[in-house]
């Protein structure tokens, strides 16, 4: 079985190896990675990984889709031969990590657990900052273990999902959260299941990108989402901007809607041993190790440069002052949701 991950990155060289090691341990066989406008050596690191046959790297210098760089990359991906060769496809971001709870914690085990599925939604579980100020070179997965509760009633985006879908021709193009361009004559055959093992209704066949609120969604699998990281890293992320909806900035509002620390979740550690073995194997290549270290050093230097700006110092100060985000009771969340439903 060939499972393809599609990834778009910019200046993420310091995090790339752990992401790759984890997802190879999780059963992904092929990686199609797009990069753009990198200053930290990410492109060179991807080139080295590609030379070793571990990924396929495609530079994505633009011009970009009006909705952002990621849309451009996915459009390019839709025409790549790896799409045609894949049995299953899963577009991901660098801060998203598949976390399967069944079998040997690998994606083939998830597919086996929902044998009728042609698409499986992996709902985000948001992991907060845990009060970490300094960026250090280490395991993101071992550092940030405090997460939102399993049932979270607000904000909407906390229930967003990414879709692992069967490449059977029903959908002709990959999308950020779900496959696109469905063939109307094939939709009757589509069977969508969620990460809890429930078959989903017709609303999910086209357009929907949110799991249903008010019930557990992680019984078989979840998507660990680490949108914040260390405070220093968030300053760099805010400066870089978004890959989707590039016109929208990142500030304290983004932070507050994601900084939940209500429950400890270390379940992704089930793959720690194979992940670590793969990671050590990658770093055994001297060029990969050098490029990774250079990307880490770049992040430290870039933060120091950004802190010469009053706007960035103000953002950093606000992050230091901000408390973990509070969970809204269901009644208050419903009062907000009554005015706007996705």
C-alpha positions as CSV (number, residue, x, y, z in Angstrom):
1,X,0.0,0.0,0.0
2,X,1.4,3.4,-1.0
3,X,0.3,6.4,1.1
4,X,1.3,9.8,-0.1
5,X,1.8,12.9,2.1
6,X,1.8,16.3,0.5
7,X,3.6,19.1,2.4
8,X,4.3,22.8,1.8
9,X,7.1,24.5,3.8
10,X,9.0,27.7,4.2
11,X,11.9,28.2,6.6
12,X,11.0,25.0,8.5
13,X,14.3,23.1,8.3
14,X,14.7,22.9,12.0
15,X,11.4,20.9,12.3
16,X,11.5,18.9,9.1
17,X,13.4,15.8,10.2
18,X,11.2,15.0,13.2
19,X,8.1,15.4,11.0
20,X,9.5,13.2,8.3
21,X,10.7,10.5,10.8
22,X,7.4,10.4,12.6
23,X,5.3,10.0,9.5
24,X,7.6,7.4,8.0
25,X,7.1,5.5,11.2
26,X,3.4,6.1,10.9
27,X,3.3,4.3,7.6
28,X,3.5,7.0,5.0
29,X,5.5,5.7,2.1
30,X,5.9,8.7,-0.2
31,X,6.4,12.4,0.4
32,X,5.8,15.2,-2.1
33,X,7.2,18.4,-0.6
34,X,7.0,21.9,-1.9
35,X,9.1,24.8,-0.7
36,X,9.1,28.5,-1.3
37,X,11.2,31.6,-0.4
38,X,13.4,29.8,2.1
39,X,16.2,31.6,3.9
40,X,17.2,28.9,6.5
41,X,18.4,26.2,4.2
42,X,15.1,24.2,4.0
43,X,15.4,23.9,0.3
44,X,18.9,22.6,0.5
45,X,17.9,20.1,3.1
46,X,15.0,18.9,1.0
47,X,17.3,18.6,-2.0
48,X,19.6,16.3,0.1
49,X,16.7,14.2,1.2
50,X,15.5,13.9,-2.4
51,X,19.0,12.9,-3.5
52,X,18.8,10.1,-1.0
53,X,15.5,9.0,-2.5
54,X,13.5,9.8,0.7
55,X,11.2,12.5,-0.7
56,X,10.4,14.3,-3.9
57,X,11.1,18.0,-3.6
58,X,9.5,20.6,-5.9
59,X,10.5,24.3,-5.6
60,X,7.4,26.5,-5.6
61,X,8.6,30.1,-6.3
62,X,5.2,31.4,-7.6
63,X,3.3,33.2,-8.9
64,X,0.9,32.2,-6.2
65,X,-2.8,31.5,-6.1
66,X,-4.8,34.5,-4.7
67,X,-5.7,32.3,-1.7
68,X,-2.1,31.5,-0.9
69,X,1.0,29.5,-1.6
70,X,-0.5,26.2,-0.4
71,X,-3.2,26.3,-3.1
72,X,-0.5,26.7,-5.7
73,X,1.4,23.8,-4.4
74,X,-1.7,21.5,-4.3
75,X,-2.6,22.4,-7.9
76,X,0.9,21.4,-8.9
77,X,0.6,18.3,-6.9
78,X,-2.6,17.3,-8.7
79,X,-0.6,16.9,-11.9
80,X,2.4,15.0,-10.4
81,X,3.0,11.3,-11.1
82,X,3.1,10.5,-7.4
83,X,-0.6,11.3,-7.2
84,X,-1.4,8.7,-9.9
85,X,0.7,6.1,-8.1
86,X,-0.7,6.6,-4.6
87,X,-3.4,4.3,-3.1
88,X,-4.2,6.9,-0.4
89,X,-3.4,10.6,-0.1
90,X,-3.0,12.9,2.9
91,X,-2.1,16.6,2.6
92,X,-0.5,17.8,5.8
93,X,1.3,20.8,7.4
94,X,4.6,20.8,9.1
95,X,2.9,21.4,12.5
96,X,0.5,18.4,12.1
97,X,1.3,14.9,13.2
98,X,-0.9,11.8,12.6
99,X,-1.7,10.0,15.8
100,X,-3.3,6.6,15.2
101,X,-4.7,4.8,18.3
102,X,-5.4,1.3,16.9
103,X,-3.2,-1.6,16.0
104,X,0.5,-0.6,15.7
105,X,-0.4,3.1,15.5
106,X,0.2,3.3,11.8
107,X,-2.1,4.5,9.0
108,X,-2.5,1.1,7.5
109,X,-4.0,0.0,10.9
110,X,-6.4,2.9,10.7
111,X,-7.5,2.0,7.2
112,X,-8.0,-1.6,8.3
113,X,-10.1,-0.4,11.2
114,X,-12.5,1.3,8.8
115,X,-12.5,-1.1,5.9
116,X,-15.5,0.4,4.1
117,X,-14.1,3.9,4.2
118,X,-12.9,5.8,1.1
119,X,-12.1,8.9,3.2
120,X,-11.3,9.3,6.9
121,X,-11.3,12.6,8.6
122,X,-8.5,13.3,11.1
123,X,-9.7,15.9,13.5
124,X,-7.3,18.4,15.0
125,X,-6.3,18.2,18.6
126,X,-4.8,21.5,19.5
127,X,-1.6,21.4,21.6
128,X,-0.8,24.6,23.6
129,X,2.5,26.4,24.3
130,X,2.9,25.0,27.8
131,X,4.7,28.2,28.9
132,X,7.8,27.5,26.8
133,X,9.5,30.8,26.0
134,X,12.8,29.8,24.3
135,X,13.1,27.8,21.1
136,X,15.5,24.9,21.5
137,X,16.5,22.2,19.2
138,X,14.6,19.2,20.5
139,X,11.5,17.0,20.0
140,X,8.4,19.0,19.4
141,X,6.3,16.0,20.3
142,X,8.0,15.4,23.6
143,X,8.0,19.0,24.6
144,X,4.4,20.0,24.0
145,X,2.1,17.5,25.6
146,X,-0.7,19.7,27.0
147,X,-3.7,19.8,24.8
148,X,-7.3,20.9,24.4
149,X,-9.9,18.6,26.0
150,X,-11.3,15.9,23.7
151,X,-14.6,17.7,23.5
152,X,-14.2,21.4,22.8
153,X,-17.2,23.6,22.0
154,X,-15.4,26.7,20.7
155,X,-13.7,27.9,18.5
156,X,-15.0,26.3,15.3
157,X,-11.5,25.8,14.0
158,X,-10.6,23.4,16.8
159,X,-12.8,20.8,15.1
160,X,-11.2,21.2,11.6
161,X,-9.9,18.1,10.0
162,X,-7.5,16.9,7.4
163,X,-8.6,14.0,5.1
164,X,-6.9,10.7,4.4
165,X,-8.6,9.7,1.2
166,X,-8.5,6.7,-1.2
167,X,-7.2,7.6,-4.6
168,X,-10.0,5.9,-6.5
169,X,-10.9,8.7,-8.9
170,X,-13.8,10.1,-6.9
171,X,-11.9,13.3,-6.2
172,X,-9.6,14.6,-8.9
173,X,-7.5,17.1,-6.8
174,X,-6.1,17.2,-3.3
175,X,-7.2,20.1,-1.1
176,X,-5.9,21.7,2.1
177,X,-8.5,20.0,4.4
178,X,-10.3,17.7,2.0
179,X,-10.1,16.4,-1.6
180,X,-11.5,18.7,-4.3
181,X,-13.1,18.4,-7.7
182,X,-15.4,15.4,-7.1
183,X,-16.8,13.5,-10.0
184,X,-20.6,13.7,-9.5
185,X,-21.1,10.2,-11.0
186,X,-18.8,8.7,-8.3
187,X,-20.0,10.4,-5.2
188,X,-22.6,7.7,-4.5
189,X,-19.8,5.3,-4.0
190,X,-17.9,7.5,-1.5
191,X,-17.9,6.4,2.1
192,X,-16.7,9.0,4.6
193,X,-15.8,7.9,8.1
194,X,-14.5,10.0,11.0
195,X,-11.6,9.4,13.3
196,X,-13.9,7.8,15.8
197,X,-15.0,5.1,13.4
198,X,-18.5,6.5,12.6
199,X,-19.8,6.7,9.0
200,X,-20.5,10.4,8.1
201,X,-23.5,11.7,6.2
202,X,-23.8,13.3,2.9
203,X,-22.8,16.7,4.2
204,X,-19.2,15.5,4.2
205,X,-19.1,14.4,0.5
206,X,-18.6,18.0,-0.7
207,X,-17.2,21.1,1.1
208,X,-17.4,20.4,4.8
209,X,-14.1,20.8,6.8
210,X,-15.3,20.7,10.4
211,X,-16.1,17.6,12.5
212,X,-19.3,17.7,14.5
213,X,-19.0,19.4,17.9
214,X,-20.1,18.0,21.2
215,X,-18.9,14.4,20.8
216,X,-15.6,12.6,20.9
217,X,-13.8,12.3,17.5
218,X,-10.5,10.6,18.4
219,X,-11.4,7.0,19.1
220,X,-9.4,5.6,16.2
221,X,-7.1,8.5,15.3
222,X,-6.5,12.2,15.7
223,X,-4.3,14.8,14.2
224,X,-2.0,16.4,16.7
225,X,-1.8,20.1,15.8
226,X,1.1,22.2,17.2
227,X,0.3,25.7,15.8
228,X,2.2,27.7,18.5
229,X,5.4,26.0,19.7
230,X,7.8,28.1,21.8
231,X,7.0,31.8,22.0
232,X,10.2,32.7,20.1
233,X,9.1,30.4,17.3
234,X,5.7,32.0,17.2
235,X,7.3,35.4,16.6
236,X,9.0,33.9,13.6
237,X,5.7,32.3,12.4
238,X,3.9,35.6,12.7
239,X,6.6,37.3,10.7
240,X,6.5,34.6,8.0
241,X,2.7,34.8,7.6
242,X,0.2,32.1,6.5
243,X,0.5,29.7,3.7
244,X,-3.3,29.8,3.2
245,X,-5.3,33.1,3.3
246,X,-2.0,35.0,3.1
247,X,-3.7,38.3,3.7
248,X,-4.6,37.3,7.3
249,X,-1.9,38.0,9.8
250,X,-1.0,36.2,13.0
251,X,-1.3,37.9,16.3
252,X,-2.5,37.4,19.8
253,X,-6.0,36.5,18.6
254,X,-4.5,33.5,16.7
255,X,-2.6,32.5,19.9
256,X,-5.6,32.7,22.2
257,X,-7.8,30.6,20.0
258,X,-5.2,27.8,20.1
259,X,-3.3,27.9,23.4
260,X,-5.2,25.1,25.3
261,X,-3.4,23.2,28.1
262,X,-6.3,21.4,29.8
263,X,-5.3,17.7,29.4
264,X,-2.0,15.9,29.0
265,X,-1.9,13.7,25.9
266,X,1.3,11.7,25.3
267,X,-0.3,9.1,23.2
268,X,1.8,10.0,20.1
269,X,4.7,8.6,22.1
270,X,3.6,5.1,21.0
271,X,5.8,5.7,17.9
272,X,8.7,7.3,19.8
273,X,11.1,4.3,19.4
274,X,10.7,3.9,15.6
275,X,10.5,7.6,15.1
276,X,13.8,8.1,17.0
277,X,15.5,5.3,15.1
278,X,14.5,6.9,11.8
279,X,15.6,10.3,13.0
280,X,19.0,9.0,14.1
281,X,19.4,7.3,10.7
282,X,18.7,10.6,8.9
283,X,21.1,12.6,11.1
284,X,23.8,9.9,10.5
285,X,24.2,11.5,7.0
286,X,26.7,14.3,7.7
287,X,25.1,16.7,5.1
288,X,21.7,16.3,6.6
289,X,23.0,16.9,10.1
290,X,24.9,20.0,9.0
291,X,21.9,21.5,7.2
292,X,19.6,20.7,10.2
293,X,22.1,22.5,12.6
294,X,22.3,25.4,10.2
295,X,18.5,25.8,10.2
296,X,18.4,25.7,14.0
297,X,21.1,28.4,14.1
298,X,19.2,30.5,11.6
299,X,16.1,30.5,13.9
300,X,18.1,31.9,16.8
301,X,19.6,34.6,14.6
302,X,16.3,35.4,13.0
303,X,14.6,35.9,16.3
304,X,17.3,38.3,17.5
305,X,16.9,40.3,14.3
306,X,13.1,40.4,14.6
307,X,13.4,41.7,18.2
308,X,14.9,44.9,16.9
309,X,11.4,45.8,15.8
310,X,9.0,47.4,18.3
311,X,6.0,45.5,16.8
312,X,7.7,42.1,17.4
313,X,8.9,43.1,20.9
314,X,5.3,44.0,21.7
315,X,4.0,40.7,20.4
316,X,6.6,38.8,22.4
317,X,5.7,40.7,25.5
318,X,2.0,40.0,25.0
319,X,2.8,36.3,24.6
320,X,4.7,36.3,27.9
321,X,1.8,38.0,29.7
322,X,-1.0,35.8,28.2
323,X,-2.4,33.0,30.3
324,X,-3.5,29.6,28.8
325,X,-6.8,29.9,27.0
326,X,-9.9,29.1,28.9
327,X,-12.4,26.5,27.7
328,X,-15.9,27.9,27.1
329,X,-18.8,26.0,28.7
330,X,-21.1,24.4,26.1
331,X,-23.9,27.0,26.8
332,X,-21.7,30.0,26.1
333,X,-20.2,28.4,23.0
334,X,-23.7,27.6,21.7
335,X,-24.7,31.3,22.2
336,X,-21.8,32.3,19.9
337,X,-22.4,29.5,17.4
338,X,-26.1,30.4,17.1
339,X,-25.0,33.4,15.0
340,X,-22.6,31.6,12.6
341,X,-22.5,28.0,11.5
342,X,-19.9,26.6,9.2
